[in-house]
Amino acid sequence: MARLEVKKNMKIGIMGGTFNPIHYGHLVTAEEALSQFKLDRVIFIPTGQPPHKTTGKLASPEDRYLMTVMATASNSHFFVSRIETARKGKSYTIDTVKELKFTYGESATFYFITGADAILEILTWKNPEEIITMCKFIAATRPGYNLSRIEELKKKLFGINANPQVTKDSIFIMEIPALAISSTDIRERIKTSRPIKYLLPESVCNYLLKNDLY
């Protein structure tokens, strides 16, 4: 992993998630955001203790961090942070964004990259009206995804936030064919002894099978 370098006016992608486990869908999404939005880097941030209830077996924060490092090691624009795995208690996006803004300075622009289904839950996050003023959002969708609910979300967010910095350009839609891959399906395949090869990096596949994570 390349050395962390901080410059002025950087465009930073924040790729948050449990990464339970990380797979090619995550990597393709990050690479597409890097290209489309001309980001300087994408920081992968595995969740420590998720504030929302998760379904299925959750590997330890350290295992998920290590798998994320393995998966991103070959890309010089990808970085992995322990911000949330090292934090005691539940991991909240607002706290992570504040910490990153302190590190990179006020001149940096942040793009929070997440799935469309996840962004639809933003109103249940801690301090959503503040988060939307601190970073832009990239909602990754599958081809054919119904965007009407995201448009409704935009109306709600703009309704609760009168800050002039918050505009319709605060949420972007990005279509990703590889999002048909999911961590849930991978865990279920492992549980039922079905193949997972080519769904995630070989190093991650070997690690989770060797350590019997799921």
C-alpha positions in Angstrom: 0.0 0.0 0.0 1.3 3.4 -1.0 2.4 6.0 1.6 -0.4 8.3 2.7 0.3 11.8 1.3 -1.9 14.8 2.0 -2.2 17.6 -0.5 -4.5 20.6 -0.8 -7.7 20.4 -2.7 -7.8 16.6 -2.8 -10.8 14.7 -4.0 -11.2 11.7 -1.7 -13.5 8.7 -2.1 -14.7 7.1 1.1 -15.7 3.4 0.6 -17.3 2.3 3.8 -18.9 -1.0 4.6 -18.6 -4.2 6.6 -16.7 -5.9 3.7 -17.9 -9.2 5.1 -16.1 -10.2 2.9 -14.8 -7.7 0.3 -15.4 -8.8 -3.3 -15.0 -7.7 -6.9 -18.3 -5.7 -6.8 -16.7 -3.4 -4.2 -13.4 -3.1 -6.1 -15.1 -2.3 -9.5 -17.3 0.3 -7.8 -14.3 2.0 -6.2 -12.4 2.0 -9.5 -15.4 3.4 -11.5 -15.8 6.2 -8.9 -12.1 6.9 -9.1 -12.4 7.3 -12.8 -15.8 9.0 -13.2 -15.3 11.6 -10.5 -11.5 12.0 -11.0 -10.7 11.2 -7.4 -7.2 11.3 -6.1 -7.7 8.2 -4.0 -10.3 5.9 -2.5 -10.1 5.0 1.2 -11.7 1.7 2.2 -12.9 1.9 5.8 -14.1 -1.5 7.2 -16.8 -0.9 9.8 -15.8 -1.8 13.4 -19.0 -2.3 15.3 -21.9 -1.5 12.9 -24.6 0.7 14.5 -27.3 -1.1 12.5 -28.1 -4.7 13.0 -26.3 -7.0 10.5 -27.6 -10.3 9.0 -25.4 -13.3 8.8 -22.1 -14.1 10.5 -19.8 -11.1 10.9 -16.1 -11.8 10.7 -13.9 -10.0 13.3 -12.9 -6.3 12.5 -9.3 -7.5 12.1 -10.1 -10.2 9.7 -12.2 -7.9 7.6 -9.5 -5.2 7.7 -6.8 -7.7 6.6 -9.0 -9.1 3.7 -9.6 -5.5 2.5 -5.8 -4.8 2.6 -5.2 -8.0 0.5 -7.9 -7.1 -2.0 -6.7 -3.5 -2.6 -2.9 -3.9 -2.3 -2.2 -3.9 -6.0 -4.0 -0.5 -6.6 -1.8 2.5 -5.8 -5.0 4.7 -5.6 -6.6 2.5 -3.0 -5.9 2.9 0.7 -7.3 1.1 3.8 -8.0 2.8 7.1 -8.4 1.4 10.6 -10.4 4.5 11.7 -13.5 2.5 12.5 -12.0 -0.9 13.4 -9.8 0.8 16.0 -12.7 2.9 17.4 -14.3 1.7 20.6 -18.1 1.4 20.5 -20.3 1.7 17.5 -19.0 3.2 14.2 -20.9 6.2 13.0 -20.3 7.8 9.5 -20.4 11.3 10.9 -17.5 10.6 13.3 -15.5 9.1 10.5 -16.0 12.0 8.1 -15.1 14.5 10.8 -11.9 12.6 11.4 -11.0 12.5 7.7 -11.8 16.2 7.3 -9.4 16.9 10.2 -6.7 14.8 8.5 -7.1 16.2 4.9 -8.1 19.8 5.8 -11.0 21.9 4.7 -9.8 22.2 1.1 -10.5 18.4 0.5 -13.8 17.3 -1.1 -15.2 14.0 0.1 -17.3 11.5 -1.9 -19.0 8.8 0.2 -19.4 5.7 -2.1 -22.1 3.3 -1.1 -24.8 1.1 -2.6 -28.2 2.6 -3.5 -30.0 0.4 -1.0 -27.7 1.7 1.7 -28.1 5.4 0.9 -31.9 5.0 1.1 -31.3 4.4 4.8 -29.4 7.6 5.3 -32.2 9.3 7.3 -31.7 6.6 10.0 -28.0 7.4 10.3 -26.6 9.6 13.1 -26.9 13.3 12.1 -27.8 12.9 8.4 -28.5 16.6 7.9 -24.9 17.3 9.0 -23.3 14.5 7.0 -24.9 15.8 3.7 -23.1 19.1 4.2 -19.7 17.5 4.8 -19.5 15.2 1.8 -21.1 14.3 -1.5 -22.6 10.8 -2.0 -22.2 8.4 -4.9 -25.0 5.8 -5.0 -23.9 2.7 -6.9 -26.7 0.9 -8.6 -27.3 -2.2 -10.7 -28.5 -1.7 -14.3 -32.3 -1.3 -14.3 -32.4 -0.1 -10.7 -35.6 1.8 -9.8 -34.3 5.4 -9.1 -37.6 6.8 -7.9 -36.9 6.1 -4.2 -33.6 7.9 -4.5 -35.3 10.9 -6.0 -37.7 10.9 -3.1 -34.8 10.7 -0.7 -33.2 13.8 -2.3 -36.5 15.8 -1.8 -36.6 14.7 1.9 -32.9 15.7 2.5 -33.3 19.1 0.8 -36.4 19.6 2.9 -34.7 19.1 6.2 -31.5 21.0 5.2 -31.6 24.6 4.3 -27.8 24.9 4.0 -27.0 26.5 0.6 -24.0 24.1 0.2 -26.5 21.2 -0.1 -27.7 20.9 -3.7 -29.0 18.2 -6.0 -25.4 17.6 -7.0 -24.8 16.3 -3.5 -26.0 12.8 -4.5 -24.8 11.2 -7.7 -26.0 7.9 -9.3 -23.4 5.5 -10.7 -24.4 2.3 -12.5 -22.2 -0.7 -11.9 -23.0 -4.1 -13.6 -20.7 -6.0 -11.2 -23.0 -5.2 -8.2 -24.8 -8.4 -8.9 -22.1 -9.9 -6.7 -22.9 -9.6 -3.0 -21.2 -10.5 0.3 -24.4 -12.2 1.5 -24.4 -14.5 -1.5 -20.7 -15.3 -1.0 -21.3 -16.2 2.6 -24.3 -18.4 1.7 -22.2 -20.1 -1.0 -19.5 -20.9 1.5 -22.1 -22.3 3.9 -23.6 -24.6 1.3 -20.2 -25.6 -0.2 -20.8 -23.8 -3.5 -18.0 -22.1 -5.5 -16.9 -18.6 -4.8 -13.9 -18.4 -7.1 -13.9 -15.4 -9.4 -16.3 -13.5 -7.1 -13.5 -12.1 -5.0 -9.7 -11.8 -5.1 -7.9 -15.1 -4.8 -6.0 -13.9 -1.7 -9.2 -13.0 0.1 -10.8 -16.3 -1.0 -7.8 -18.3 0.4 -7.7 -16.3 3.6 -11.4 -16.7 4.5 -11.4 -20.4 3.7 -8.2 -21.1 5.6 -9.5 -19.2 8.7 -13.0 -20.8 8.4 -14.6 -17.3 8.7 -18.1 -18.2 7.5 
